[in-house]
Structures are given as structure tokens and as C-alpha cells.
Amino acid sequence: MPLRPAVTELRLTAFKSFRDAVLPLEPVTLLHGAPGAGKSNALEALVALAALAEGEPVDAALGAVRGAAADCAPFGEDLIRLGCTVTGPVGEARLDANLQVRRDGALVVAERLTLGGRLLVTTGTVDPAGGRVDVAWHSDGRQGDIRAPLSASALVTAQLPLRVAGATSGERLVLGASEQVVTALRESFALDPAPALMRTWARADDAARLRGTAENLSAVIARIEGECRIRFGRLVQAARDMGAVPVTGLGALRRTASDGTQRVCAGLDEPSGRRVGADALSSGVLRQLAFATVLLTGPGVLQMSPALEIPDAERLLQVLADDLDLGLPGDRTAALLRLATEVAARGHVRLLATAGAEPLVPVPGVRAVLCSRDGAGRSLLQPAVNSSFPAASTASAASAASTSALPSR
């Protein structure tokens, strides 16, 4: 079994523009298609699941995506259906959840957790007024499954580690499966760099953590430069290898602001010896540098809420990169993808990225999936012509059946 839990399948049974769609996830997966096809919706589904895994209320978790809860359900409906498969040390764990959008707040109305095909957790009656849902989990004890009401305002699986005693072998299975799913989902970092914000001189900070907009990239690069020569050396080499123009180095420009604080601005070194600051770099170069920084430095310098109880050697970062190719020619996007495959091969990082509809330079080790819309406006997933891996499916019969079998209420 793999040492590190990884999300290996995303089920978009009813989420925004998707219905009965299944997206298998490899170490590096590229979802591409025309604007408005639904690519970002798939990333947002994982963002929502990650927030739910952290124990956030359903409303808050859905509020982290565009349109919040009201726009997460397919048009004209009030039910969101999401699921994922997490492969890890305890086996293949599958989580499926139905979330109902209500005027007084979104609730979990059905949830199921299985391990290796064995049902471990299921839900029953929901009390919307009291905000509770009846939950049954596997025990292997004399009295059979254990039943208890839990909060319907949060993901049940995220509540289990604090509610299941682990006194029997069955309960230990439940704990192992739930912790594996929660750990893999929490190790997600969504990145959509905003070059307009990245050009600002940042306050120097030895504890800087990169935000999802990468607006403080300069502070993070300055931190890495002074903190770890090995990681910084890898980032410098990536900047050299991926540059569309000759680059000899990377570093931070420094100055003292009028208020006495130290300010920094990341810059690339040219063969002439001049260091060009982020405030003068193109948007594509800045975005490329942000993506490379995340891939090469790991969760220690990212603004996220990882599973701190997991040793660094057993952590697996899932990077969610929106518009990977924005502002970049095809060969530069390919260079980023090659970097991602090299890093993913070491077993500590996985990448799910989106890109436009332009023809892609094939990169070995990248699973390319085409996202498009059908005549009814639903988003479809299909393998790209040059995909290096087996096809993604519009609907996997087994996966779709698993989720759709959950009761709606």
C-alpha cells in the first residue's frame, strides 16, 4: 500500500455544471478546454472537499468557491453530490456526501464511507431544525454498529476521529479510513497567481507563507534564499531552465521603506548582470515562477492548514493550479509540466492543473483530460488525444452508482 494518502478520483455527481462525471487523478493531471467549459468548477469541488475535511461548517466550506453554496448545486436544484477516492496505507477509501442548500444554511443530508468495498459509515434521518444527522459506524462489537447523532452542519467523516473510541477492530478500521481521507484532502493548496498583486514590494518576513494569489511571492523567495540553500538552488535552476530568455539567477532586491520596514522584491538575473525585479516582469513569467515555487518548496512555506500530526516524510501535497498556461507559450507550459512530473516522481507532490483549449505539447507522465460542454450545458470529461494515461470517464458506472445510491434527504 502507498505510504502517503492520495486523492485518486474525484466524483462530480451533482456540482455546478457537472452531472455524473468522474475524474481519475494521476500524480500530474491536466484538465484543459475552452473558457467556460467547467475546468475551474472541478478544482473548486476539491477546494470545497478540502475545507470540509478541515471541519469547517458546510456553509463556510462552500463559501470558499465562486458563488458560494447557492451556485454549487446544479441550476434549479438544491442538492450537491460530491465524492472522492483516497488510496493510502489502509487501502482504498471512498467518501460520498450529499449536501442540501437551504435558506437557513447548507447541511449534510447523506454521507457514506467505505474501505475496500466494505461499508463503514452511513447516515440516516436528518433533523434540519436541530442540525443533527443520525450516523451509524462499523464496530465488530457484540452489539453491532454504533449509532449516534452528529452535527449535520459539518462533514461527518471529519467528525469521526473525535467521536469514535477505537475500542474494537471495526472502530479502528473506521478511524483509519476517516483519518486517511481527511489527511489527503487537507493537504491541498489552491494556487491562482495574480501578477498585478505580485509586483508590489513585500514586507520582509522570515516566516512568510505563500498565499493562494502569490501576492507575497517576493517575501517567500527572500525567505527561502536565506533559509535553505538546497531548496533555493532548485528554484534557481528551474528559473534558468524554464526561462524564455536567458536567466542566470534568482534572488531578492531589498530596500528600506519610509516607515523603516525592510521591503523585498523578487528578481531574475540577466546575463548582463542586471537583476530585473518582479515589478518589471511579465505576467506569464511571474505566474510561472509562482507555480515553480510551490512545486519545489512544499507545504512548509504555503499558507494552508495541513494535517500537522503527519510527519513531513509521510505528507503528500496536492497542488490545485488554475490557468497554468495563462500568459505562457506552449513550450513554457510544457516546461512547467515537466517540472511537475519530476517533482511528483519523488512522491511528495501531486498536481491537478487547468489550461486553455490551445493544442498542448505532449509531456510524458501527464494525464490530459479534455473538458467541454454538451448541448444541455453540462460539463463533460474525456481523454485528450495525447493523454499519456487511460481515459477519464464522463461517468463511471460503479462510481456514479455508489454516489447516486445515497438518499437525497
C-alpha positions as a printed NumPy array, in Angstrom:
array([[  0.   ,   0.   ,   0.   ],
       [  1.183,   3.592,  -0.634],
       [  2.861,   5.312,   2.308],
       [  1.132,   8.648,   1.701],
       [ -2.654,   9.036,   1.235],
       [ -3.551,  10.485,  -2.17 ],
       [ -6.836,  11.561,  -3.756],
       [ -7.008,   9.305,  -6.816],
       [-10.551,  10.01 ,  -8.024],
       [-12.952,  12.936,  -7.852],
       [-16.668,  12.284,  -8.324],
       [-18.73 ,  15.243,  -9.517],
       [-22.145,  13.622,  -9.312],
       [-24.009,  16.944,  -8.982],
       [-21.817,  20.018,  -8.666],
       [-22.238,  23.244, -10.612],
       [-22.059,  22.335, -14.334],
       [-21.181,  18.655, -13.73 ],
       [-23.554,  15.689, -13.536],
       [-22.36 ,  12.092, -13.057],
       [-18.774,  12.962, -14.013],
       [-15.734,  11.091, -12.719],
       [-12.202,  12.467, -12.877],
       [ -9.411,   9.948, -12.173],
       [ -6.365,  11.727, -10.759],
       [ -2.789,  10.745, -11.539],
       [  0.314,  12.332,  -9.96 ],
       [  0.06 ,  15.02 , -12.672],
       [ -3.348,  15.646, -14.258],
       [ -4.084,  18.452, -16.727],
       [ -7.706,  19.447, -17.295],
       [ -7.964,  21.627, -20.397],
       [-10.688,  23.108, -22.576],
       [-12.335,  26.29 , -23.778],
       [-13.201,  29.116, -21.359],
       [-16.439,  28.329, -19.546],
       [-16.157,  24.576, -20.096],
       [-16.175,  23.928, -16.347],
       [-12.493,  23.283, -15.619],
       [-12.351,  25.601, -12.623],
       [-15.543,  24.016, -11.277],
       [-13.687,  20.716, -10.897],
       [-10.882,  22.394,  -8.959],
       [-13.412,  24.15 ,  -6.758],
       [-15.015,  20.821,  -5.893],
       [-11.693,  19.722,  -4.391],
       [-11.317,  23.086,  -2.655],
       [-14.736,  22.573,  -1.046],
       [-13.929,  18.991,  -0.015],
       [-10.635,  20.151,   1.496],
       [-12.426,  22.802,   3.561],
       [-15.   ,  20.238,   4.704],
       [-12.181,  17.877,   5.7  ],
       [-10.755,  20.618,   7.921],
       [-14.041,  20.556,   9.834],
       [-15.406,  23.834,   8.506],
       [-19.206,  24.256,   8.529],
       [-20.774,  23.35 ,   5.191],
       [-21.759,  26.97 ,   4.507],
       [-18.206,  28.194,   5.132],
       [-16.643,  25.408,   3.062],
       [-18.881,  26.163,   0.087],
       [-18.333,  29.87 ,   0.644],
       [-14.698,  29.35 ,  -0.368],
       [-15.718,  28.837,  -4.006],
       [-17.239,  31.214,  -6.55 ],
       [-20.925,  31.818,  -5.969],
       [-20.836,  30.135,  -2.551],
       [-23.401,  27.476,  -1.624],
       [-26.236,  28.819,  -3.778],
       [-24.278,  28.319,  -7.011],
       [-22.671,  24.977,  -6.134],
       [-25.803,  22.924,  -6.792],
       [-26.738,  22.377, -10.456],
       [-29.083,  25.069, -11.747],
       [-32.609,  24.708, -10.391],
       [-31.612,  22.132,  -7.741],
       [-30.752,  22.291,  -4.054],
       [-28.609,  19.152,  -3.738],
       [-24.828,  18.958,  -4.15 ],
       [-23.33 ,  15.487,  -4.564],
       [-19.576,  15.071,  -4.28 ],
       [-17.261,  12.169,  -3.662],
       [-13.644,  11.114,  -3.788],
       [-11.446,   8.058,  -3.519],
       [ -8.327,   8.192,  -1.358],
       [ -5.713,   5.488,  -1.751],
       [ -3.284,   5.062,   1.12 ],
       [ -1.819,   2.826,   3.827],
       [ -5.188,   1.381,   4.906],
       [ -6.396,   0.697,   1.351],
       [ -8.901,   2.371,  -0.964],
       [-11.297,   4.57 ,   0.995],
       [-14.316,   6.114,  -0.745],
       [-16.23 ,   9.088,   0.593],
       [-19.549,  10.258,  -0.872],
       [-21.61 ,  13.118,   0.52 ],
       [-24.872,  14.85 ,  -0.328],
       [-25.191,  18.457,   0.791],
       [-28.524,  20.253,   0.738],
       [-28.599,  24.008,   0.178],
       [-31.293,  25.542,   2.387],
       [-32.363,  29.086,   3.177],
       [-31.225,  28.677,   6.771],
       [-27.876,  27.081,   5.867],
       [-26.456,  24.101,   3.999],
       [-26.497,  20.683,   5.681],
       [-25.074,  17.201,   5.18 ],
       [-28.145,  15.1  ,   4.378],
       [-26.392,  11.863,   3.416],
       [-22.855,  10.534,   3.709],
       [-21.137,   7.202,   3.245],
       [-17.592,   5.974,   3.848],
       [-16.326,   2.633,   2.563],
       [-12.964,   0.874,   2.696],
       [-12.092,  -1.744,   0.11 ],
       [-15.793,  -2.037,  -0.757],
       [-16.812,  -2.543,   2.882],
       [-19.373,  -0.08 ,   4.239],
       [-18.007,   1.543,   7.397],
       [-20.111,   4.664,   7.909],
       [-23.58 ,   5.646,   6.759],
       [-26.177,   8.221,   7.718],
       [-29.907,   8.085,   8.34 ],
       [-32.567,  10.567,   9.403],
       [-31.727,  14.26 ,   9.306],
       [-33.178,  16.758,  11.788],
       [-32.847,  20.111,   9.979],
       [-34.287,  22.08 ,  12.893],
       [-31.791,  20.631,  15.343],
       [-28.974,  20.491,  12.821],
       [-28.316,  16.791,  13.531],
       [-27.996,  13.658,  11.423],
       [-28.171,  10.047,  12.634],
       [-24.877,   8.243,  11.962],
       [-24.033,   4.541,  12.151],
       [-20.465,   3.246,  12.063],
       [-18.968,  -0.215,  11.956],
       [-17.834,  -1.712,  15.257],
       [-17.349,  -5.514,  15.1  ],
       [-18.563,  -5.464,  18.678],
       [-21.195,  -7.632,  20.312],
       [-23.909,  -5.003,  19.971],
       [-23.354,  -4.373,  16.267],
       [-22.941,  -0.981,  14.662],
       [-22.735,   2.057,  16.889],
       [-25.306,   4.784,  16.304],
       [-25.209,   8.401,  17.413],
       [-26.487,  11.797,  16.263],
       [-23.756,  14.087,  14.91 ],
       [-23.777,  17.619,  13.565],
       [-25.262,  17.928,  10.08 ],
       [-23.531,  21.282,   9.665],
       [-20.157,  19.639,   9.033],
       [-18.78 ,  16.638,   7.177],
       [-19.451,  13.518,   9.246],
       [-16.148,  11.893,   8.258],
       [-14.244,  14.882,   9.654],
       [-16.056,  14.475,  12.998],
       [-15.326,  10.767,  13.406],
       [-11.739,  10.949,  14.748],
       [-13.095,  12.814,  17.783],
       [-16.162,  10.59 ,  18.24 ],
       [-15.015,   7.022,  17.545],
       [-13.322,   5.378,  20.525],
       [-11.318,   2.813,  18.578],
       [-12.047,   0.145,  21.181],
       [-12.748,  -2.621,  18.637],
       [-11.119,  -3.747,  15.402],
       [-14.112,  -2.407,  13.488],
       [-13.838,   1.018,  15.073],
       [-10.127,   1.077,  14.306],
       [-10.98 ,   0.456,  10.653],
       [-13.372,   3.41 ,  10.765],
       [-10.71 ,   5.614,  12.319],
       [ -8.078,   4.525,   9.806],
       [-10.318,   5.175,   6.804],
       [-11.648,   8.52 ,   8.045],
       [ -8.207,   9.807,   9.016],
       [ -6.786,   8.758,   5.653],
       [ -9.492,  10.645,   3.74 ],
       [ -9.29 ,  13.749,   5.921],
       [ -5.483,  13.838,   5.751],
       [ -5.332,  13.595,   1.951],
       [ -7.971,  16.28 ,   1.429],
       [ -6.445,  18.698,   3.933],
       [ -3.077,  18.541,   2.15 ],
       [ -4.482,  20.626,  -0.739],
       [ -3.247,  24.041,  -1.842],
       [ -5.121,  26.067,  -4.467],
       [ -2.982,  28.487,  -6.473],
       [ -4.146,  31.114,  -8.971],
       [ -1.367,  33.742,  -9.101],
       [ -2.369,  37.398,  -9.505],
       [  0.568,  39.189, -11.207],
       [ -0.866,  42.657, -10.521],
       [ -0.524,  41.948,  -6.794],
       [  2.815,  40.147,  -7.127],
       [  4.582,  43.243,  -8.46 ],
       [  4.271,  45.09 ,  -5.144],
       [  7.327,  45.249,  -2.885],
       [  6.54 ,  42.965,   0.067],
       [  7.444,  43.337,   3.721],
       [ 10.413,  41.088,   4.547],
       [  9.23 ,  38.188,   6.703],
       [ 11.349,  35.227,   7.809],
       [  8.124,  33.246,   8.365],
       [  6.368,  34.258,   5.127],
       [  3.92 ,  31.702,   3.739],
       [  2.724,  31.919,   0.15 ],
       [ -0.92 ,  32.908,  -0.294],
       [ -3.157,  31.453,  -2.976],
       [ -2.803,  34.61 ,  -5.078],
       [  1.013,  34.502,  -4.688],
       [  0.847,  38.219,  -3.872],
       [  3.644,  37.763,  -1.315],
       [  5.891,  35.693,  -3.594],
       [  8.78 ,  38.144,  -3.127],
       [  8.73 ,  37.674,   0.656],
       [  8.635,  33.89 ,   0.268],
       [ 11.54 ,  33.821,  -2.203],
       [ 13.56 ,  36.075,   0.115],
       [ 12.77 ,  33.701,   2.985],
       [ 13.849,  30.615,   1.031],
       [ 17.018,  32.361,  -0.173],
       [ 18.134,  32.912,   3.402],
       [ 16.749,  29.713,   4.901],
       [ 17.574,  26.71 ,   2.703],
       [ 20.315,  26.674,   0.086],
       [ 19.195,  23.328,  -1.338],
       [ 15.585,  24.335,  -1.988],
       [ 16.642,  27.742,  -3.219],
       [ 19.198,  26.169,  -5.544],
       [ 16.476,  24.007,  -7.099],
       [ 14.296,  27.054,  -7.624],
       [ 17.166,  28.975,  -9.239],
       [ 17.817,  26.063, -11.594],
       [ 14.12 ,  25.882, -12.502],
       [ 14.111,  29.613, -13.29 ],
       [ 17.079,  29.071, -15.603],
       [ 15.6  ,  26.014, -17.309],
       [ 12.122,  27.452, -17.857],
       [ 13.036,  30.967, -18.935],
       [ 12.   ,  32.087, -22.406],
       [ 15.023,  34.433, -22.306],
       [ 18.444,  33.745, -20.755],
       [ 18.332,  33.789, -16.947],
       [ 21.45 ,  33.364, -14.835],
       [ 19.996,  33.587, -11.359],
       [ 17.198,  34.462,  -8.961],
       [ 17.104,  36.496,  -5.799],
       [ 15.519,  39.373,  -3.935],
       [ 16.064,  43.095,  -4.239],
       [ 15.98 ,  44.845,  -0.862],
       [ 15.304,  48.356,   0.364],
       [ 14.16 ,  50.205,   3.472],
       [ 10.727,  51.816,   3.282],
       [  9.961,  55.293,   4.622],
       [  8.478,  53.729,   7.762],
       [ 11.73 ,  51.894,   8.448],
       [ 10.496,  48.417,   7.48 ],
       [ 12.515,  46.18 ,   5.194],
       [ 10.932,  45.546,   1.796],
       [ 11.839,  42.891,  -0.76 ],
       [ 11.101,  42.293,  -4.435],
       [ 11.933,  39.039,  -6.222],
       [ 14.04 ,  39.405,  -9.33 ],
       [ 15.618,  37.42 , -12.162],
       [ 19.264,  37.927, -13.122],
       [ 20.147,  38.591, -16.758],
       [ 23.492,  37.671, -18.393],
       [ 24.399,  41.371, -18.313],
       [ 24.394,  41.243, -14.519],
       [ 21.187,  43.25 , -14.116],
       [ 18.529,  41.929, -11.731],
       [ 15.034,  42.585, -13.099],
       [ 12.511,  42.955, -10.284],
       [  9.035,  41.453, -10.168],
       [  7.605,  44.926, -10.691],
       [  9.031,  44.832, -14.235],
       [  8.487,  41.163, -15.129],
       [  5.713,  39.945, -17.428],
       [  2.589,  38.321, -16.019],
       [  3.444,  34.962, -17.577],
       [  6.922,  34.913, -16.022],
       [  5.52 ,  35.802, -12.594],
       [  2.877,  33.082, -12.758],
       [  5.457,  30.544, -13.906],
       [  7.743,  31.494, -11.014],
       [  4.876,  31.141,  -8.521],
       [  3.948,  27.671,  -9.765],
       [  7.59 ,  26.551,  -9.687],
       [  7.984,  27.866,  -6.131],
       [  5.026,  25.823,  -4.892],
       [  6.143,  22.647,  -6.656],
       [  9.705,  22.848,  -5.357],
       [  9.294,  24.12 ,  -1.803],
       [  6.354,  22.188,  -0.345],
       [  3.793,  22.919,   2.387],
       [  6.271,  24.448,   4.828],
       [  6.131,  27.796,   3.021],
       [  2.465,  27.708,   1.96 ],
       [ -0.481,  29.386,   3.708],
       [ -2.579,  26.299,   4.352],
       [ -3.921,  24.18 ,   7.189],
       [ -2.136,  20.859,   6.739],
       [ -2.506,  17.797,   8.918],
       [  0.238,  18.771,  11.376],
       [  0.093,  15.411,  13.123],
       [  1.515,  13.766,   9.982],
       [  5.355,  13.56 ,   9.813],
       [  6.871,  15.517,   6.912],
       [  8.197,  12.29 ,   5.368],
       [  4.628,  10.977,   5.058],
       [  2.986,  14.136,   3.696],
       [  1.75 ,  14.477,   0.132],
       [  0.868,  17.951,  -1.133],
       [ -1.962,  18.213,  -3.694],
       [ -1.479,  21.396,  -5.724],
       [ -4.564,  22.797,  -7.48 ],
       [ -3.292,  25.155, -10.179],
       [ -5.838,  27.203, -12.108],
       [ -4.898,  28.537, -15.575],
       [ -1.421,  27.002, -15.593],
       [ -0.813,  28.231, -19.147],
       [ -2.152,  31.781, -18.773],
       [  0.315,  34.2  , -20.362],
       [  2.689,  31.404, -21.374],
       [  3.503,  29.922, -24.798],
       [  3.07 ,  26.176, -25.201],
       [  6.721,  25.297, -24.661],
       [  6.8  ,  27.197, -21.332],
       [  3.676,  25.395, -20.144],
       [  5.315,  22.118, -21.141],
       [  8.402,  23.086, -19.122],
       [  6.215,  23.609, -16.045],
       [  4.534,  20.241, -16.581],
       [  7.908,  18.518, -16.943],
       [  8.972,  20.086, -13.656],
       [  5.745,  18.82 , -12.072],
       [  6.339,  15.247, -13.28 ],
       [  9.909,  15.317, -11.95 ],
       [  8.765,  16.538,  -8.543],
       [  5.781,  14.156,  -8.447],
       [  8.094,  11.211,  -9.131],
       [  9.722,  11.842,  -5.742],
       [  6.363,  11.112,  -4.1  ],
       [  5.726,  14.301,  -2.132],
       [  3.68 ,  16.427,  -4.571],
       [  0.748,  15.865,  -6.931],
       [ -0.692,  18.384,  -9.39 ],
       [ -4.166,  18.978, -10.787],
       [ -3.991,  21.909, -13.2  ],
       [ -6.262,  23.599, -15.712],
       [ -5.272,  25.078, -19.069],
       [ -6.926,  26.578, -22.133],
       [ -8.099,  24.919, -25.319],
       [ -4.943,  25.555, -27.372],
       [ -3.091,  22.441, -28.622],
       [ -0.761,  21.13 , -25.922],
       [  2.821,  19.973, -26.242],
       [  2.633,  16.303, -25.135],
       [  4.534,  15.705, -21.893],
       [  5.216,  12.11 , -20.781],
       [  3.723,  11.381, -17.381],
       [  0.891,  13.9  , -17.677],
       [ -2.697,  12.713, -17.809],
       [ -4.503,  15.143, -20.108],
       [ -8.301,  15.351, -19.841],
       [-10.481,  17.475, -22.119],
       [-13.356,  19.399, -20.525],
       [-16.231,  20.553, -22.739],
       [-19.974,  21.261, -22.636],
       [-22.75 ,  19.236, -24.205],
       [-25.88 ,  20.634, -25.84 ],
       [-27.635,  20.871, -22.486],
       [-24.799,  22.893, -20.971],
       [-23.397,  20.123, -18.799],
       [-19.637,  19.759, -18.433],
       [-18.143,  16.576, -19.867],
       [-14.758,  14.944, -19.279],
       [-12.967,  12.897, -21.914],
       [ -9.366,  11.83 , -22.537],
       [ -7.263,  14.193, -24.611],
       [ -5.824,  12.834, -27.853],
       [ -2.274,  12.899, -26.49 ],
       [ -3.091,  11.718, -22.98 ],
       [ -0.308,   9.574, -21.547],
       [ -2.726,   7.64 , -19.359],
       [ -6.007,   5.712, -19.702],
       [ -9.204,   7.63 , -20.294],
       [-11.107,   9.676, -17.808],
       [-14.785,   8.826, -17.963],
       [-17.842,  11.023, -18.229],
       [-19.48 ,   8.662, -15.778],
       [-18.055,   5.54 , -14.225],
       [-20.911,   3.128, -13.659],
       [-19.563,   1.869, -10.353],
       [-18.628,   5.307,  -9.043],
       [-21.806,   7.014, -10.161],
       [-23.948,   4.228,  -8.774],
       [-22.16 ,   4.494,  -5.446],
       [-22.982,   8.169,  -5.035],
       [-26.438,   8.216,  -6.576],
       [-27.478,   5.421,  -4.24 ],
       [-27.246,   7.814,  -1.311],
       [-30.66 ,   9.056,  -0.22 ],
       [-31.411,  12.652,  -1.121],
       [-32.781,  13.569,   2.262]])
